[in-house]
Amino acid sequence: MKTSRRTFVKTGTVAALGTAIFPGSLLAPKKPKGVVGLQLYSVRQDMTKDPLGSLKQLAEMGYVYVEHANYIKRKFYSYSAIEFKKILDDLGLKMISGHTVMGRQHWDAAKKDFSDSWKQTIDDAAVLGQKYVISPSMDNSMRKSYDDFMGYMEVFNKCGDLCEKQGMKFGYHNHDFEFSESLNGEKLFDIMMKSIDPDKVVIQLDIGNLYNGGAIALDVVKKYPGRFENLHVKDEIAATEGNAEYISTILGAGIVNTKNVVKLATKIGGTTCYIIEQESYGDKTPMECVKEDLAIMKKWGY
């Protein structure tokens, strides 16, 4: 279609005025705040019974990113890394992160090297295309003395080096004891935060778990700005049974003030990866809960 000079000038002027009135930042689509995924432990029974069917349901809900919680004898939910990667690819899913406990047995102090089994863990995570390899807890024996604990913080840093070689980051996911237990008069969490190298190791802050340790998520994010690129998004309500004081619930329905915590983490915490997790479900099914959780995150703009 031919365009006359007069038409070109006229439309060009309007476009220029539009740019002046509406700066490019307003006209352009909003940049995504990061990726939203699901910790598959949230639907652990479904994944045990029917991993393929469960993953299909999650993909149909709108999930794109997932985080595994089942890696046994080099198998993810009974599939090899290559097999599981194909399953994810076929469903349009991506394994952004994964939980595998790194224990004492995975570090040979005499050789100053990781065990073959742990090196295989890193290799298999790389096959899946993970960005993070997360150890979701710490054995009690690793935190009996200050010196031993500090020794394992250095192992964490070395694992960061190991993961970096394959384009990944090592990370640690908190529970509650990190905020309730102390060594040399200092909370374990604070020791960790000053000891690990943030360029090599991330802390995947579980904003729900810490409540059972007496901490408050908003306070922790404020205390350590820029340190939580990978966040476990969770909410908590008072428990009516069991040993825990709090149990997880639908996002926004509990005491965590989840919306504001996530907002603050996005603003000052450096958060770019938001992993939804819910472990208790009330009168709903796990699948119903995680579907609702994703809808809530989208409503909040994530």
C-alpha positions in Angstrom: 0.0 0.0 0.0 1.4 3.4 -1.0 1.6 6.2 1.6 1.8 9.8 0.6 4.3 12.2 2.2 1.4 14.2 3.7 -0.1 11.0 5.3 3.3 9.9 6.5 4.0 13.2 8.1 0.6 13.3 9.7 0.8 9.8 11.1 4.4 10.3 12.1 3.4 13.5 14.1 0.6 11.6 15.9 3.0 8.8 16.7 5.5 11.3 18.1 2.8 13.0 20.1 1.8 9.5 21.4 5.3 8.8 22.5 5.5 12.2 24.3 2.2 11.6 26.0 2.7 7.9 26.7 6.5 7.2 27.2 7.8 3.9 25.8 7.8 2.4 29.3 4.1 2.8 29.5 3.3 1.7 26.0 5.6 -1.4 26.2 4.2 -4.6 27.8 5.2 -5.0 31.4 8.4 -6.9 32.0 7.8 -10.2 33.8 8.8 -10.0 37.5 10.2 -13.5 37.2 9.1 -17.1 37.0 6.4 -18.7 39.0 6.7 -22.4 39.7 5.3 -25.2 41.9 7.2 -27.4 44.4 5.9 -30.8 43.4 5.9 -31.9 47.1 2.6 -29.9 47.2 1.0 -32.7 45.2 3.2 -35.5 46.4 0.5 -38.2 46.7 -0.7 -37.4 43.2 2.9 -37.6 41.9 3.4 -40.9 43.6 0.3 -42.5 42.1 0.4 -40.9 38.6 3.4 -38.6 37.9 2.5 -38.3 34.2 -1.1 -37.5 34.8 -0.3 -35.1 37.6 2.2 -33.2 35.5 -0.4 -33.0 32.7 -2.9 -31.5 35.1 -0.4 -28.9 36.3 0.4 -27.9 32.8 -3.3 -27.5 31.9 -3.7 -25.3 35.0 -1.1 -22.9 33.5 2.1 -24.0 35.4 5.2 -23.8 33.3 7.9 -24.2 35.9 8.2 -27.0 38.5 10.6 -27.9 41.3 11.1 -31.6 42.1 11.2 -33.3 45.5 11.9 -36.9 44.5 15.3 -38.0 43.4 16.2 -41.5 44.4 19.0 -43.7 42.9 19.4 -41.3 40.0 15.7 -41.4 39.2 13.1 -38.6 39.3 9.8 -40.0 40.2 11.1 -43.4 38.9 12.3 -41.9 35.6 15.9 -41.3 34.5 17.0 -37.8 34.0 16.8 -38.1 30.2 13.4 -39.8 30.3 12.0 -37.2 32.8 13.4 -34.3 30.7 11.5 -35.6 27.6 8.3 -35.9 29.7 8.6 -32.3 30.8 9.4 -31.1 27.3 6.4 -32.9 25.8 4.1 -31.1 28.4 5.8 -27.7 27.9 7.1 -27.8 31.5 10.6 -26.7 32.8 12.4 -28.0 35.9 13.7 -24.7 37.2 14.8 -26.1 40.5 15.1 -29.3 42.5 15.3 -30.5 46.2 17.9 -33.1 47.1 19.4 -33.2 50.5 23.2 -32.9 50.7 24.3 -34.8 53.7 27.5 -35.6 55.5 28.0 -38.7 53.3 28.3 -36.5 50.2 31.6 -34.8 51.3 34.8 -36.6 51.9 36.8 -34.5 54.3 40.0 -36.5 53.9 39.9 -36.2 50.1 38.4 -32.7 50.2 36.0 -33.7 47.5 32.4 -34.6 46.9 31.2 -38.2 46.6 30.5 -39.7 43.2 26.8 -39.9 44.2 26.6 -36.2 44.8 28.5 -35.4 41.6 25.9 -37.5 39.8 23.2 -35.5 41.5 24.6 -32.4 39.9 25.0 -34.1 36.5 21.4 -35.2 36.5 20.1 -31.8 37.5 22.0 -30.3 34.6 20.4 -32.8 32.2 16.9 -31.6 33.4 18.0 -28.0 32.7 17.8 -26.9 36.3 18.9 -23.5 37.3 19.1 -24.4 41.0 20.1 -27.5 43.0 18.6 -27.0 46.5 19.4 -28.9 49.6 16.1 -28.7 51.5 17.3 -29.4 55.1 20.4 -30.2 57.2 21.1 -33.2 59.3 21.2 -32.6 63.0 24.7 -33.9 63.3 25.9 -31.1 61.0 24.9 -28.4 63.5 26.1 -29.7 66.8 29.2 -27.5 67.1 30.1 -24.1 65.7 33.3 -25.3 64.0 31.5 -28.2 62.4 28.7 -26.0 61.2 31.2 -23.5 59.7 33.0 -26.3 58.0 29.8 -27.2 56.2 29.2 -23.6 55.2 32.5 -23.9 53.4 31.3 -27.1 51.8 28.2 -25.2 50.6 30.5 -22.7 48.9 32.5 -25.5 47.3 29.2 -27.0 46.0 28.4 -23.6 44.6 31.6 -24.0 42.5 30.6 -27.5 41.5 27.2 -26.3 40.3 28.6 -23.3 38.6 30.7 -25.5 36.2 27.4 -26.7 34.8 25.6 -23.3 34.7 23.7 -23.8 37.9 23.6 -22.5 41.5 23.6 -24.4 44.7 21.1 -23.4 47.3 19.7 -24.2 50.8 16.1 -24.2 51.8 15.2 -23.3 55.4 12.8 -25.0 57.7 12.3 -23.7 61.2 15.4 -24.7 63.3 17.6 -22.3 61.5 15.7 -19.5 63.4 15.3 -21.2 66.7 18.7 -22.9 67.2 21.9 -21.0 68.1 25.7 -21.7 68.1 28.0 -19.4 70.0 25.1 -17.1 70.8 24.1 -16.6 67.2 21.1 -18.0 65.3 22.0 -20.6 62.7 20.3 -18.6 59.9 22.5 -15.5 60.7 25.6 -17.6 60.7 24.7 -19.0 57.3 24.0 -15.6 55.8 27.4 -14.2 56.8 29.3 -17.4 55.9 28.0 -18.5 52.4 29.2 -16.7 49.3 26.0 -15.1 47.8 27.6 -15.3 44.3 27.8 -19.1 44.7 25.0 -20.1 47.0 21.4 -18.9 47.2 19.2 -19.2 50.2 15.7 -20.3 49.1 13.8 -18.5 51.8 10.6 -20.5 52.8 8.5 -17.6 54.1 6.1 -20.0 55.8 8.4 -22.5 57.5 10.3 -19.9 59.5 7.2 -19.0 61.5 7.6 -22.3 63.5 11.1 -21.1 64.3 9.7 -17.8 65.8 10.7 -15.6 62.8 8.7 -13.2 60.7 9.1 -13.2 56.9 8.9 -9.5 56.4 11.6 -8.9 59.0 14.0 -11.5 57.4 13.6 -10.0 53.9 14.3 -6.5 55.3 17.3 -7.7 57.3 19.0 -9.3 54.2 18.1 -7.2 51.1 19.2 -8.7 47.8 19.8 -12.2 49.2 16.7 -14.1 48.2 16.5 -14.6 44.4 14.7 -17.9 44.9 11.6 -17.7 47.2 9.3 -20.4 48.5 5.9 -18.7 48.5 3.7 -20.0 51.3 1.1 -19.0 53.8 0.4 -20.4 57.3 -2.4 -20.9 59.7 -2.5 -22.1 63.3 -2.3 -25.9 63.6 -5.1 -27.7 65.5 -3.1 -30.9 65.8 0.4 -32.3 65.5 3.7 -30.8 66.9 3.9 -27.8 64.6 2.4 -24.5 65.7 1.6 -23.5 62.2 0.7 -25.4 59.0 0.4 -24.1 55.4 -2.7 -22.9 53.7 -4.0 -21.2 50.6 -1.9 -18.1 49.7 -3.3 -15.0 51.3 -5.5 -16.9 53.8 -3.1 -17.0 56.7 -0.8 -14.9 58.9 2.3 -14.6 56.7 1.0 -11.5 54.8 2.2 -13.4 51.8 1.3 -10.7 49.2 3.3 -8.0 50.9 6.2 -10.4 51.6 6.4 -11.3 47.9 6.1 -7.7 46.9 8.9 -6.7 49.3 11.1 -9.6 48.1 10.6 -8.4 44.5 11.5 -4.9 45.4 14.5 -5.3 47.7 15.1 -9.1 48.0 16.3 -9.7 44.4 13.6 -12.3 43.9 13.1 -13.6 40.4 12.0 -17.1 41.1 8.8 -17.7 43.0 8.1 -21.3 44.0 4.6 -22.0 45.3 4.4 -24.6 48.0 1.4 -25.9 50.1 1.7 -28.9 52.3 -1.7 -28.9 54.1 -5.1 -28.6 52.4 -8.0 -28.3 54.7 -11.1 -29.7 53.0 -9.7 -29.3 49.5 -7.6 -31.6 47.4 -3.9 -30.8 46.8 -4.7 -30.1 43.1 -7.5 -27.8 43.9 -5.2 -25.9 46.2 -2.3 -25.4 43.9 -4.7 -24.3 41.1 -6.1 -21.7 43.4 -2.6 -20.7 44.5 -1.5 -20.1 41.0 -4.6 -18.0 40.2 -3.8 -15.9 43.3 -0.2 -15.3 42.2 -1.5 -14.2 38.8 -4.0 -11.9 40.5 -1.1 -10.3 42.4 0.7 -9.7 39.1 3.2 -12.6 39.0 
